[in-house]
Amino acid sequence: MDVDDHAEELASTLGVDKAEVKSDLQNLLEYSVPIDEAKQSVRRKHGGGDGGGSSPASKDVADITTEDGNVTVTVRVLTVGRRSIRYQGEEQTIREGELADETGKISYTAWEDFGFEPGDSVTVGNAGVREWDGEPELNLGSSSTVAVETTPVETPYEVGGETDLVDVRAGDRGRTVEVRVLESEERTIDGRDGETLIRSGVVADETGRLPFTDWGARPDLRDGATLRFEDVYVREFRGVPQINLSEFTTVTPLGRDVEVNESAPRMRIGEAVGSGGMFDVEVTGNLLEVRDGSGLIERCPDCGRVLQNGQCRSHGDVDGEDDMRVKAILDDGTGTVTVVLDRDLTETLYGGTMEEAMEQAREAMDKEVVADDIRDTVVGREFRVRGNLSVDDYGANLEATEFEETEDDPADRAAALREEVGA
């Protein structure tokens, strides 16, 4: 076998890009590493173990770690989703979802159709283990085997992908949701095959709201429609889960209403931040600080980023477009979040239009007077904020859609909190 054949074999087994595998092999061979040792090194790099001849260890799901190479598991199939991806320059359909036993559940990607369906109990042999989003994931390739078990595998997890929106998480595959379409629009994007027509917007059920993207731009997804989506996958979009409909998603009219809660879930800041991000949430807290970069600002006309000294970090020296915003720190004792107000909310808080704010700045010959006025108005007071929460390595940000001072009596709320925690 030449290097190309070895790379093809490894890429198929590991479920990774052939070009990357071939490059890794060639780099090792250039240093006179024997081909067998080079292949073992590449397997270890991509979570495929040492490639030895011993049979993969049988493991409970809870015992599988990202340090494992290949394993054998006896599990129940919880979900099966399908998705088309571009692999080695060609379109390929993969199957993905979750498997479980009595000890836990684990996600998987299958590069071939092994014929199992939700509810089946199977033994999966020689499944590769790789890391996905910090957690182990099973990778079923051409060297894996799947055998049906006649005795059902006991598991505490429900079979099937029926999910309320509040429970949807980025990385979910093969999910089913029943929703009402709140917002929907068609637009053209620059996709992997050129200009692509998609449909996007917001869907909701009684537990929450989430953004969606339909890559098939189905006309059924019109405002007010109540629909059942079967086999959707979930990606992170601006720090929150986003429902994605592929060509394999089934869309069925429900013929009945879907109740939608007009209010957002109310949460403590610490709990909301701990969720990892929410599309629509409401928190209450004391405003501790209005951060630098608030008040009058300029944005890049190309990407919308805030300019620093007339410079965009992506597009350099540009003619900025005027805007207003507020970035403020909100604290409720359980955590903190940076609240971001857009121009409309900032104008309301300022008590005037952006043009009036610019006139004030010209008279004072200082843009900071606008932010200082806002600080004097809000710092130390308590506000209710509703919006979209994103959490990343740099902290938590809440893009506000509603922002108003609370009318609750702080003493009454403190008493209610003490009663809630049993103090």
Beta strands, then each sheet from edge to edge (+ up, - down):
strand 1: 57-58
strand 2: 70-77
strand 3: 81-87
strand 4: 90-101
strand 5: 104-110
strand 6: 121-132
strand 7: 135-140
strand 8: 145-148
strand 9: 175-191
strand 10: 194-205
strand 11: 208-214
strand 12: 226-237
strand 13: 240-253
strand 14: 277-290
strand 15: 295-299
strand 16: 311-312
strand 17: 316-317
strand 18: 321-331
strand 19: 336-341
strand 20: 382-392
strand 21: 395-405
sheet 1: 1+ 2+ 4- 3+
sheet 2: 1+ 2+ 6- 7+ 5+
sheet 3: 1+ 2+ 6- 8+
sheet 4: 9+ 10- 11+ 13+ 12- 9+
sheet 5: 15+ 18- 14+ 20- 21+ 19+
sheet 6: 16+ 17-
end
